[in-house]
Amino acid sequence: MDKRRRKQAKTSSCYSEEVSSIEWEFIKMSEQEEDLIHRMYKLVGDRWALIAGRIPGRKPEEIERFWIMRHEEVFASKRREQKRHNS
């Protein structure tokens, strides 16, 4: 029973290490990488691991963070527009 409690304590501590998106540094991508990310996103959606597999040296987390930072305002404006339309 003590082992089970130890495992739970270990897993819960990892959440405190998460970094806020405010603290993210912008990820620089080449034009070719950006183009490939956009085309792959249209094909497979937010399957970041699949997209990262096509770009050597990039991790899924980097691709997702790049996408969020690049398109955050676009998504926010679309949400606002939908709310106005639904009201």
PyMOL commands that place a pseudoatom at each C-alpha (Angstrom):
pseudoatom trace, name=CA, resn=MET, resi=1, chain=A, elem=C, hetatm=0, pos=[0.000, 0.000, 0.000]
pseudoatom trace, name=CA, resn=ASP, resi=2, chain=A, elem=C, hetatm=0, pos=[2.900, 2.374, 0.714]
pseudoatom trace, name=CA, resn=LYS, resi=3, chain=A, elem=C, hetatm=0, pos=[4.250, 1.772, -2.790]
pseudoatom trace, name=CA, resn=ARG, resi=4, chain=A, elem=C, hetatm=0, pos=[0.951, 2.874, -4.289]
pseudoatom trace, name=CA, resn=ARG, resi=5, chain=A, elem=C, hetatm=0, pos=[1.018, 6.146, -2.344]
pseudoatom trace, name=CA, resn=ARG, resi=6, chain=A, elem=C, hetatm=0, pos=[4.584, 6.822, -3.444]
pseudoatom trace, name=CA, resn=LYS, resi=7, chain=A, elem=C, hetatm=0, pos=[3.656, 6.375, -7.099]
pseudoatom trace, name=CA, resn=GLN, resi=8, chain=A, elem=C, hetatm=0, pos=[0.731, 8.749, -6.748]
pseudoatom trace, name=CA, resn=ALA, resi=9, chain=A, elem=C, hetatm=0, pos=[2.924, 11.350, -5.108]
pseudoatom trace, name=CA, resn=LYS, resi=10, chain=A, elem=C, hetatm=0, pos=[5.439, 11.120, -7.953]
pseudoatom trace, name=CA, resn=THR, resi=11, chain=A, elem=C, hetatm=0, pos=[2.844, 11.577, -10.665]
pseudoatom trace, name=CA, resn=SER, resi=12, chain=A, elem=C, hetatm=0, pos=[1.134, 14.514, -8.998]
pseudoatom trace, name=CA, resn=SER, resi=13, chain=A, elem=C, hetatm=0, pos=[4.400, 16.442, -8.641]
pseudoatom trace, name=CA, resn=CYS, resi=14, chain=A, elem=C, hetatm=0, pos=[4.982, 16.608, -12.399]
pseudoatom trace, name=CA, resn=TYR, resi=15, chain=A, elem=C, hetatm=0, pos=[2.054, 18.999, -12.838]
pseudoatom trace, name=CA, resn=SER, resi=16, chain=A, elem=C, hetatm=0, pos=[3.794, 21.696, -10.824]
pseudoatom trace, name=CA, resn=GLU, resi=17, chain=A, elem=C, hetatm=0, pos=[6.579, 21.804, -13.441]
pseudoatom trace, name=CA, resn=GLU, resi=18, chain=A, elem=C, hetatm=0, pos=[4.323, 22.904, -16.295]
pseudoatom trace, name=CA, resn=VAL, resi=19, chain=A, elem=C, hetatm=0, pos=[5.211, 26.212, -17.893]
pseudoatom trace, name=CA, resn=SER, resi=20, chain=A, elem=C, hetatm=0, pos=[2.584, 28.847, -18.533]
pseudoatom trace, name=CA, resn=SER, resi=21, chain=A, elem=C, hetatm=0, pos=[2.068, 29.746, -22.200]
pseudoatom trace, name=CA, resn=ILE, resi=22, chain=A, elem=C, hetatm=0, pos=[2.863, 33.345, -21.241]
pseudoatom trace, name=CA, resn=GLU, resi=23, chain=A, elem=C, hetatm=0, pos=[6.453, 32.273, -20.555]
pseudoatom trace, name=CA, resn=TRP, resi=24, chain=A, elem=C, hetatm=0, pos=[6.929, 30.492, -23.892]
pseudoatom trace, name=CA, resn=GLU, resi=25, chain=A, elem=C, hetatm=0, pos=[9.610, 31.757, -26.228]
pseudoatom trace, name=CA, resn=PHE, resi=26, chain=A, elem=C, hetatm=0, pos=[8.645, 32.064, -29.870]
pseudoatom trace, name=CA, resn=ILE, resi=27, chain=A, elem=C, hetatm=0, pos=[9.891, 29.117, -31.911]
pseudoatom trace, name=CA, resn=LYS, resi=28, chain=A, elem=C, hetatm=0, pos=[11.609, 30.056, -35.141]
pseudoatom trace, name=CA, resn=MET, resi=29, chain=A, elem=C, hetatm=0, pos=[10.709, 27.915, -38.127]
pseudoatom trace, name=CA, resn=SER, resi=30, chain=A, elem=C, hetatm=0, pos=[11.932, 28.117, -41.679]
pseudoatom trace, name=CA, resn=GLU, resi=31, chain=A, elem=C, hetatm=0, pos=[9.431, 28.971, -44.414]
pseudoatom trace, name=CA, resn=GLN, resi=32, chain=A, elem=C, hetatm=0, pos=[9.546, 25.369, -45.589]
pseudoatom trace, name=CA, resn=GLU, resi=33, chain=A, elem=C, hetatm=0, pos=[8.771, 24.092, -42.090]
pseudoatom trace, name=CA, resn=GLU, resi=34, chain=A, elem=C, hetatm=0, pos=[5.884, 26.536, -41.681]
pseudoatom trace, name=CA, resn=ASP, resi=35, chain=A, elem=C, hetatm=0, pos=[4.474, 25.569, -45.053]
pseudoatom trace, name=CA, resn=LEU, resi=36, chain=A, elem=C, hetatm=0, pos=[4.719, 21.870, -44.243]
pseudoatom trace, name=CA, resn=ILE, resi=37, chain=A, elem=C, hetatm=0, pos=[3.068, 22.374, -40.846]
pseudoatom trace, name=CA, resn=HIS, resi=38, chain=A, elem=C, hetatm=0, pos=[0.156, 24.261, -42.438]
pseudoatom trace, name=CA, resn=ARG, resi=39, chain=A, elem=C, hetatm=0, pos=[-0.322, 21.654, -45.164]
pseudoatom trace, name=CA, resn=MET, resi=40, chain=A, elem=C, hetatm=0, pos=[-0.082, 18.738, -42.715]
pseudoatom trace, name=CA, resn=TYR, resi=41, chain=A, elem=C, hetatm=0, pos=[-2.496, 20.422, -40.303]
pseudoatom trace, name=CA, resn=LYS, resi=42, chain=A, elem=C, hetatm=0, pos=[-5.068, 20.696, -43.091]
pseudoatom trace, name=CA, resn=LEU, resi=43, chain=A, elem=C, hetatm=0, pos=[-4.634, 16.979, -43.793]
pseudoatom trace, name=CA, resn=VAL, resi=44, chain=A, elem=C, hetatm=0, pos=[-4.359, 15.414, -40.335]
pseudoatom trace, name=CA, resn=GLY, resi=45, chain=A, elem=C, hetatm=0, pos=[-5.477, 18.100, -37.880]
pseudoatom trace, name=CA, resn=ASP, resi=46, chain=A, elem=C, hetatm=0, pos=[-3.730, 18.481, -34.552]
pseudoatom trace, name=CA, resn=ARG, resi=47, chain=A, elem=C, hetatm=0, pos=[-1.820, 15.201, -34.663]
pseudoatom trace, name=CA, resn=TRP, resi=48, chain=A, elem=C, hetatm=0, pos=[1.417, 16.924, -33.661]
pseudoatom trace, name=CA, resn=ALA, resi=49, chain=A, elem=C, hetatm=0, pos=[3.498, 13.738, -33.414]
pseudoatom trace, name=CA, resn=LEU, resi=50, chain=A, elem=C, hetatm=0, pos=[2.603, 12.816, -36.969]
pseudoatom trace, name=CA, resn=ILE, resi=51, chain=A, elem=C, hetatm=0, pos=[3.473, 16.299, -38.215]
pseudoatom trace, name=CA, resn=ALA, resi=52, chain=A, elem=C, hetatm=0, pos=[6.732, 16.378, -36.230]
pseudoatom trace, name=CA, resn=GLY, resi=53, chain=A, elem=C, hetatm=0, pos=[7.695, 13.043, -37.773]
pseudoatom trace, name=CA, resn=ARG, resi=54, chain=A, elem=C, hetatm=0, pos=[7.889, 14.811, -41.150]
pseudoatom trace, name=CA, resn=ILE, resi=55, chain=A, elem=C, hetatm=0, pos=[10.188, 17.577, -39.889]
pseudoatom trace, name=CA, resn=PRO, resi=56, chain=A, elem=C, hetatm=0, pos=[13.646, 16.352, -38.835]
pseudoatom trace, name=CA, resn=GLY, resi=57, chain=A, elem=C, hetatm=0, pos=[14.808, 17.638, -35.454]
pseudoatom trace, name=CA, resn=ARG, resi=58, chain=A, elem=C, hetatm=0, pos=[11.406, 18.903, -34.299]
pseudoatom trace, name=CA, resn=LYS, resi=59, chain=A, elem=C, hetatm=0, pos=[9.406, 17.530, -31.376]
pseudoatom trace, name=CA, resn=PRO, resi=60, chain=A, elem=C, hetatm=0, pos=[5.603, 17.346, -31.265]
pseudoatom trace, name=CA, resn=GLU, resi=61, chain=A, elem=C, hetatm=0, pos=[5.584, 19.825, -28.371]
pseudoatom trace, name=CA, resn=GLU, resi=62, chain=A, elem=C, hetatm=0, pos=[7.510, 22.360, -30.454]
pseudoatom trace, name=CA, resn=ILE, resi=63, chain=A, elem=C, hetatm=0, pos=[5.097, 22.014, -33.364]
pseudoatom trace, name=CA, resn=GLU, resi=64, chain=A, elem=C, hetatm=0, pos=[2.051, 22.399, -31.120]
pseudoatom trace, name=CA, resn=ARG, resi=65, chain=A, elem=C, hetatm=0, pos=[3.536, 25.406, -29.300]
pseudoatom trace, name=CA, resn=PHE, resi=66, chain=A, elem=C, hetatm=0, pos=[4.432, 27.026, -32.634]
pseudoatom trace, name=CA, resn=TRP, resi=67, chain=A, elem=C, hetatm=0, pos=[0.895, 26.460, -33.923]
pseudoatom trace, name=CA, resn=ILE, resi=68, chain=A, elem=C, hetatm=0, pos=[-0.738, 27.862, -30.788]
pseudoatom trace, name=CA, resn=MET, resi=69, chain=A, elem=C, hetatm=0, pos=[1.467, 30.935, -30.691]
pseudoatom trace, name=CA, resn=ARG, resi=70, chain=A, elem=C, hetatm=0, pos=[1.035, 31.625, -34.393]
pseudoatom trace, name=CA, resn=HIS, resi=71, chain=A, elem=C, hetatm=0, pos=[-2.736, 31.107, -34.509]
pseudoatom trace, name=CA, resn=GLU, resi=72, chain=A, elem=C, hetatm=0, pos=[-3.902, 32.059, -31.026]
pseudoatom trace, name=CA, resn=GLU, resi=73, chain=A, elem=C, hetatm=0, pos=[-5.356, 35.403, -32.111]
pseudoatom trace, name=CA, resn=VAL, resi=74, chain=A, elem=C, hetatm=0, pos=[-7.018, 33.864, -35.157]
pseudoatom trace, name=CA, resn=PHE, resi=75, chain=A, elem=C, hetatm=0, pos=[-8.758, 31.258, -33.014]
pseudoatom trace, name=CA, resn=ALA, resi=76, chain=A, elem=C, hetatm=0, pos=[-9.766, 33.849, -30.409]
pseudoatom trace, name=CA, resn=SER, resi=77, chain=A, elem=C, hetatm=0, pos=[-11.356, 36.074, -33.049]
pseudoatom trace, name=CA, resn=LYS, resi=78, chain=A, elem=C, hetatm=0, pos=[-13.251, 33.107, -34.542]
pseudoatom trace, name=CA, resn=ARG, resi=79, chain=A, elem=C, hetatm=0, pos=[-14.618, 32.208, -31.090]
pseudoatom trace, name=CA, resn=ARG, resi=80, chain=A, elem=C, hetatm=0, pos=[-15.772, 35.799, -30.549]
pseudoatom trace, name=CA, resn=GLU, resi=81, chain=A, elem=C, hetatm=0, pos=[-17.463, 35.824, -33.950]
pseudoatom trace, name=CA, resn=GLN, resi=82, chain=A, elem=C, hetatm=0, pos=[-19.283, 32.553, -33.226]
pseudoatom trace, name=CA, resn=LYS, resi=83, chain=A, elem=C, hetatm=0, pos=[-20.530, 33.885, -29.882]
pseudoatom trace, name=CA, resn=ARG, resi=84, chain=A, elem=C, hetatm=0, pos=[-21.930, 36.991, -31.584]
pseudoatom trace, name=CA, resn=HIS, resi=85, chain=A, elem=C, hetatm=0, pos=[-23.542, 34.882, -34.288]
pseudoatom trace, name=CA, resn=ASN, resi=86, chain=A, elem=C, hetatm=0, pos=[-25.139, 32.500, -31.759]
pseudoatom trace, name=CA, resn=SER, resi=87, chain=A, elem=C, hetatm=0, pos=[-26.478, 35.301, -29.545]
for i in range(1, 87): cmd.bond("trace and resi %d" % i, "trace and resi %d" % (i + 1))
show_as sticks, trace
zoom trace
